[in-house]
Amino acid sequence: MLTNNTGPAKLYLSIIYDVIESIRELFLDEGLEDRVLDDLRHVSYILHKPASFFIKK
């Protein structure tokens, strides 16, 4: 049965955001801008958002 259970979706996004935060310093050390990580965070949210409505219970 499909449900509007966003618990797993929130967990996955939380993990993605934690990884992004943990690599922020490495990106800055390599000369990449914060914008790159912000874009990555935004894209991961957009890609994962539709899936949060169809997580199997």
LOSEMAR-894301 format. One record per residue (C-alpha): x, y, z. Coordinates in steps of 0.2 Angstrom, whole numbers, padded with zeros to 4 digits, always signed. Example, Ala and Ser with C-alpha at 12.3 -4.5 7.8 and 13.67 -1.06 7.14 Angstrom:
+0062-0022+0039 +0068-0005+0036 
END
This chain:
+0000+0000+0000 +0006+0017-0005 +0005+0031+0009 +0010+0048+0012 +0023+0042+0025 +0037+0055+0025 +0047+0048+0039 +0060+0039+0028 +0061+0053+0016 +0065+0065+0030 +0078+0053+0036 +0086+0051+0019 +0087+0070+0016 +0094+0072+0034 +0108+0060+0029 +0111+0069+0013 +0112+0086+0022 +0124+0079+0035 +0136+0072+0021 +0135+0089+0012 +0139+0098+0029 +0154+0086+0032 +0162+0089+0015 +0159+0108+0016 +0177+0111+0022 +0185+0100+0009 +0176+0109-0005 +0182+0126+0002 +0199+0119+0003 +0198+0114-0015 +0193+0132-0020 +0175+0127-0024 +0161+0140-0018 +0148+0136-0005 +0136+0139-0020 +0141+0122-0026 +0135+0113-0010 +0119+0124-0009 +0115+0118-0027 +0118+0100-0022 +0107+0102-0007 +0093+0110-0018 +0094+0097-0031 +0094+0082-0019 +0078+0090-0011 +0070+0092-0028 +0074+0074-0033 +0068+0067-0017 +0053+0077-0014 +0041+0068-0026 +0047+0051-0019 +0042+0056-0001 +0023+0054-0006 +0025+0036-0012 +0035+0028+0002 +0028+0010+0005 +0022+0007+0023 
END
